[in-house]
Amino acid sequence: MKTNEQPLKEDTIMELKEDFMVSPSGDSEPTLRTAHFLKPIASSIDEPPFKLDQFSSTSSSVFEPNECPLETHFHGWHYTPKKWVSWVDKLQQKYESVWRKAGIFEAIISTKCYIHRNYNLIFRVVEKWCSETNTFVFPFGEATITLEDVMVLGGYPVIGDPVFISLEDKEMREVENKLILPFKQLTTDRKQRGARTTLWMDIFIDKGSEIEHEAFLVTWLSLFVFPHKYSFVKTSFFPIAVHLSRGNSIALAPAVLATIYKDLTLFNKTIVDLSKHLVGGDTYPLEVTLKSPFYLVQIWVWERFKNLQPQPMLINLEDPFLFRWHKVKPLIIDNVKMALDLAIDDFLWRPYVRYSDKCELFYPNDEIFVPFKKDLDTKIISFVICLRVSELVGFDSIEQYLPHRVAMQFGIDQDVPGYVARFNETKYIAWKNYCRPIYDKN
């Protein structure tokens, strides 16, 4: 359902009430205590229901992932070019402070990592995906990749301007025009269907160009953040790159998560269609193309499922989280589906608490109330945004974000989640819903 209604000013995030609570595994007696619930909470059996995809929670494919006839293209998952790594090292010396100001330092440095792909694991996890709720449906409950995961694991900023921002400043528009010139040179060649990032990098690396930094950021966006099938440079990234080069924050996390949700839905639907055709039909989908940084799905599984986690690398305190999994070999699991289904005691709802020394603002030793102020720390505001339902605006889709369905991933109690209307009529309405004011005083 689409609507252009605006949320009420009573739009608070959490509700506290005395209630009888049980452990997630249900192996304890109910305890009366003060519970913290993420809103909205279902208040009536007459609320419009979410329809959990039956395939995601109860079925399995009729074939083994490594033996199925489905060809899967992961365009956001590839070896990092050596010249890219050297370019990162070179520009870091000059622009690290700018990258930190824009909130993209860890995301850029993380591109030096290589994550070994475990297709069997990915396939079985995608089978659990429900497109109605944008969650994985496991026997022990729902879980999902949240803005917190994209922020912590990917290093992408949650707050900032939208990805569809334009350039109003004259000087910034002049820089954009300077980027367009080499782009046109590459695209006028009839043998080229677009401006490939490899050729784009050759134009700027070690050439002393005055727009090298902006060109570098365009490459980063094209290769790693919003990758294209043919690794083409896209002009729609030029305004973002110009803003980031000046330390202006762009909310990349919601856009990245929107592309991951979209790919999860596409992948899951393809698996369902393939299973149906193999059972009773003679035609079936042969391939699926994923355009998001899909390696984050695998990293999400490794961080949360102890029984599926290989031994991570030891990293320094200042290293990005992704370095824990650089070149780590996946475990060989005989039955991944069973391991996922029986992981009630092996699933970590809050894995990042173990690294509280890296994220002390998010995970203090004791819970505290933080009085809201207009100049509240951006990290705390980012965490608050991770907690509330919203719309995620991507380049080619708008996805619904429903953290109240997975409240335990934030250390909060789980109640029956309430229905959430859509605010996705346009990207502007959706974005206004995402960055709506914070009304909670604490």
N, C-alpha and C positions, 0 to 999 in steps of 0.2 A: 504494500500500500504506500502510496506517495502522498505527501501533504506538505503544505508550506506554512503550517502552523508554527508558531514560535513557542519554545518551552516556557513554562510559568516561572515567575521569579522565586517561587518556593522550591526551586530545583536544587535540593540538597542531596548530598552524596550518600550519607550513612544514616542508619536508624539504630538506636539503642533500645533494647527492651529486655525484661526478665523473661526467660524462657527455659524450657527443659532441653538440654543439648546432649547429643551423643557423639562418640568419636566417629570419624569417617568410615571405619571398618565395621561399626555397629557392635563391637564386642565389649561394650561397657554399659553400665546402668545410666539412664538419663540423669543429668545433673542440673539443678536449677541454678542459673547464674545470669549475670548481665551479658547479653550477647550483642555483638556488633554485626550488622547486616548491611550489605551494599544495596542501594535502591536501584530500580523499583522492585518491591516485593509483591508477589501475587496476593491480592486482597480478596479475591472472589473466584469461585469455580466457573464463573461466567466470563472471565477474561478470555480474549482471543488466544487460542493455544498456538504454540510453536509445534510444527510437525517435524519430529526428529526423523531423519532419513533412515528407513528401515535397514538398508544395506550397510550403513556405517556402523551399526551397533550389533547386528545379529548375524550377518552373513559373511562369508569369505569367498574369494574367487575360486573358480573351479580349476585353477592352474597354479603352478608355482611361478612367482615373479620372474625368476631367471630363465624360465622356459616359455613364457608367454610370447605371442607374436607381436607385442606392442613395442614400437620403437619410441623411446622417450628422449627428447632434446632438451637439455638443461642449458639455456643460453646465458644464464646468470651464474654459471658454475664452470670455470675453466682454469687452465694454468695461467698464472700471471706472467705477462711478458717481462723478460729481464730488463729491457730498456725502460719499462714502466717503473720497476723497483728502483733503478738508479735515478730516474726522474724524481720519484718521491723523496729519496735521500737527499738529492741536491736541493730541491725546493723547500724541504723541511727546515733547512738551516736558515732560510730567509723568511719563511711564512708561517712557522709553527704558531706564533702568537696570534696570527690572524685566524688560523684554523681553530685554535682553541676558543677564541672569541665567538666564532660562528658555530661552535659546538660540533665540529666535524673532524677534529684531530684524530680520535680513535678510529673513526670510520675509514679515514684515509690510510692510516698506518696498518689497519687490519687487512688491507688489500694485498699486503706482502705475504699473507698466509695462504697455504694450500690445504684444503680439506678433502681427504680421501672420501669418495662417495661409496655408501653402502646401499645399493639399489634395493635389495631385499627388505631392508629395514624401512626405507622410505615408502616403498610400495605398500607394506602392511600397515603403516601408520596412516597413509592417505586413505586406505579403506575405511578407517574410523571417522573420516571427516563428514560433518553434517553441514550442508550449505545453508540450511534454514537458520541455524544459530551461529555459524562460523566457529564451531567448536569440534573437538574430537570427542566421540562418545565411547568411553571405555566401560567395562563392566562395573568399575568402582566409582564412576561418575564422569562428569564432563571436565575437560581441560582444553586450553587453547594457547596459541601464541599471542601474547598481549603486547601492548605498547611498551611495557616494562622490558619484555624480552628483546624487542627490537632496539630499545635504547641501551640496554646493558650489553647484550651480545654483539649487536651490530654497530653500536656507537652513534646511532642517528638521533638528532635532536627532536624532541617531542613538541617543543614550542618554537614559534617564529612565524614568519609570513608563509602563505600558502605557495605550493609549487607553481601555481598559475599566475604568480605575481608578474607585473609588467615593470617597465623602466620609465619612470617619470623624469628623472634627472637628466639634463642635457648631456653632461659629461659621460654618464653611464650609457646613454643611447649611442654616443660616439664610439665607445668601446665595443658595443654590440655590432655596430656597422663595420668596425675593423675586423671582427671575427667572421662576419658574413663574407668578406672578400676572399679569404683562402677557402672557405666552404664552397663558394661558387666556382672557384678554380678546379676543385676536385670533382664537383658534380657536373661540370660541362663536358668532361671526358665521356664519350658515349659508351666506352667499354666499362665504365663504372656505373653501378646502379645507385650509388650514394657515396658519401665521404667516409671511407673506412678509417677507423681509429688508428690503424697502423700507419697509414699515409699522413693522417692528421698530425700524429706525433712527430713524424719526420720533418714536418714543416717548422716545428717550434723547438725541438730539443737542441740545446747548444747553439741556437741561432741568434741569441741576444734580442729576441723580440720583446717589444714593450708590452705585449698582451700575452706573454708566455704563461703567466699565472692563471689568467682567465681560460686560456686554451687547455691548460692542465686540468682545471676543474671541469671543463666540458668533457674531457676524456674520461675523467673519473666517473662522472654522472652516466656517461654513455656505456662504459665497460662494466661498471660494478654496481651502480645504484639502480638504474633503469635500463638494463641491457637490451639491445636490439638483436634480432635474429642474425643479422650479418655484421654485428659490431660496427654499426654506422653511427656517426656523429649526427645529432638532431638539433636543429635550430631552436627548438622549444626549450632546450637547456641553457641557451645563451643568457637570458635574463637571470636565471638562478645562479649561474657561474659568476656573473658580474656582481650580484649582491653578495655572494659568499666571499668573493675576493676582497671585499671591503669589510669583512667581519660581520655582515648582517646575517642573522640567523634565519634559516628557512626550515619549516617543520617537515623534515624529510621522513621521519618515523611513520606518521600516519599514511603517507603516500606509499612507502615501501611495504607496510603491512597490508594495505589495500591490494597491492599486486600479488602478495603472497596468498592472501585469502582467495583472490580470483583464480590463481593457479591451482590451489588446493581443490577448489570446486571443479575446475576443468579436468584435472587429473582424476578426481574421484568419479566424475560423470563418465569419463572415458573407460575407467575400469568397470563400472557398472554396465555400460553398453557392451563392452567386450565380453563380459561374462554372460550376458543375455544372448548374444549372437552365437557364442560358442556352444551354448546349451541347445538352442533350437533354430539357429539361423545359419545362413551361408555367407553372409557378409559381415564385416566387423571393422572397427577403426584400427588402422595400422600404426598410427603415430600420434604423439601429443607433444606440443611445443610449450615449454614453460619459460617465461620471460623474466621472472623475479629472481632475486638472490636466494634461490631455493635451498642452498646449503644451510641456511638458518633453521630450516625445519629439522634437519638431521641434528644440528647442534642443540636445538631445543630438546630433542629426545635424549641425547647423550647427557645433558645437564640434569634431566629429571628422572630418568629410569636407571636406577642403580644396577639392575640386572642386565642392562643392555650397554652399559658404559665401559668403553675401553679405558686404559690408564692414561689420564691426561698428562700434559707436559707441566713441569714446574716453571712458573713465570715470575718475573719481578713485579713488585707492587705497582710500578708505573706502566706495565705492559697492558694492552687491550685484552679483554677477556678471550677473544678469539684465538689468541696465541696459545691458549691451553690445548687447542686441538690441531695445531699446525703439524701436518704430516703424520698425525696419529693414525695407526692402522685400526680399522674396525674389528670388533669381535666377530668370530664365526659362531653364529647361533643356529642350532638345528631347526628350531621351530619358533620363529619370531612372533607369529600370531599368538601362540600360547604364552610366550613370555610377556607380551603386552596385556593379555587378558588376565593373567595371574599376578600382575604387578601391584596389587593393592598395598602390600607392605614394602615395595621397592620404589614406589613413586614419591619423589620429593616435591611437595607442593611449593616450597620456598627455597630453591637451591642456592640463591644468591646470598642468603643470610650467612652462609659459610664464609663469604668474602666481605664481611661487614667492614673490615679495615679499608677496603677499596670504596665502599659505598656507605659510609657511616651516616650520612643524612637519611638514607632510605631505611637502614636496618640498625637502629640503636639497640642496646641491650634490653631496654625496657620501653614499653609503649608510652608515648607522651602526647599530650594535646598541643598543637602548634597554633597559637593565636594568628588569625589571618590579618595580614597587613598588605597594603598596596605594593610595598617594596619587598615582599616576601622573596626569599631566595628562589632563583629560577629552577633549581633542582627539586625543591619541594613542590613548586607549582607543577613541574613535569610529572611528579609522582601522583599528584592529585588528579591530573588529567588521565593518567593510566587507570584510575579507579572508577571513572564515570562513563556511562553509556554515551555514545556519540556516533557521528558519521565520519568515515575515513575517506578523504578525497584523494584519489590517485589521478594519473594522467588519462586513463581510459576507463575508469570505473569508480563507483562510490560504494563502499562496503560498510555494513553495520558492525559496530564494535560493542560487544555485550559482556563487559567484565563482571557484571553482577551474577552471571551464570557460573563463574569460576572464582568466586570470592576467596576461597581458601588459598589460591595462588598469591594472594596479597596478605595472608595471615589473618583474614577476616572470616567470620562464621558464614555458613551457607544456609540460606533459606530458599523457599520455593521462588524462583525468579519470576518477576512480573513481565508482562508483554510490553514491548517498546515500539511505538509508532515510528515510521520512517520520516526523515527530514531530508530527502534526497531528490527533490524536484529539479534543482539545479545545483551546480557545484558551489555557487555562492551561498545558497540556503544551507547546504550541507556543511560548508566551512564555518558559517556563523554558528551552527549547532555545535561544532567541534570546539570552537574557541569561545563559547559563551562564558559570561562572568562566573566567578566562584562566589557562591552566596553563603556557604558555611562559615561561621565565625571561628570554628575550631576544626 
